[in-house]
Amino acid sequence: MGYKGKVEYVLQNRKKFKAKNNSIILDAAIKLRGLHSSKDYPASFRLIIADVERNGKIVRMEFITDNFEWAASTICELYKARWDIELFFKQLKQTLKLSDFLGYSENAVQWQIWMALLTYVILRFIAYASKWKGTFARLFTTIRWVL
């Protein structure tokens, strides 16, 4: 099964690394062709098109990287893990109000992030120990109200 889209910037198709579920659609070396991008980024990149599971659904995603050594399936898993980490920090920022720092020195920011992470772990433990059925945000609001 080959990629059916129009890919004009492919320099060469790379050896296709078979994933366990054959989710890699295309693994190719590419060069950017835009007016400024070809000047600013003259090196070639790697384009990986794969079917990735997101929230129980299969979604076709494109990944561009300069890593030509790792297997395509490894790069897909890395980006999937990265997305989960970004969602985790988004939840921290929104729920625990991590965006409003009390101080802006490196030390002050590190302390506030560590305190937010500690609070998050304690709240998750409380939710687990009490078999909390609600959302994390609801638990945080409830405990904040009680305090």
CORBELLIN-V343239 format. One record per residue. RES is the residue in one small letter. OMEGA is omega as a letter, one per 20 degrees, with the letter a starting at -180 (none if undefined). Layout:
RES_OMEGA + RES_OMEGA
//
This chain:
m_a + g_r + y_a + k_a + g_a + k_a + v_a + e_a + y_a + v_r + l_r + q_r + n_r + r_r + k_a + k_r + f_a + k_r + a_a + k_a + n_r + n_a + s_a + i_a + i_a + l_r + d_a + a_r + a_a + i_r + k_r + l_a + r_a + g_a + l_a + h_a + s_r + s_r + k_a + d_a + y_a + p_a + a_r + s_r + f_r + r_r + l_r + i_r + i_a + a_r + d_a + v_r + e_r + r_r + n_r + g_r + k_r + i_a + v_r + r_a + m_r + e_r + f_r + i_a + t_r + d_r + n_r + f_a + e_a + w_r + a_a + a_r + s_r + t_r + i_r + c_r + e_r + l_r + y_r + k_r + a_r + r_r + w_r + d_r + i_r + e_r + l_r + f_a + f_r + k_r + q_r + l_a + k_a + q_a + t_a + l_r + k_a + l_a + s_r + d_a + f_r + l_r + g_a + y_r + s_a + e_a + n_a + a_r + v_r + q_r + w_a + q_r + i_r + w_r + m_r + a_r + l_r + l_r + t_r + y_a + v_r + i_r + l_r + r_r + f_r + i_r + a_r + y_a + a_a + s_a + k_a + w_a + k_a + g_r + t_r + f_r + a_r + r_r + l_r + f_r + t_a + t_a + i_r + r_r + w_a + v_a + l_none
//
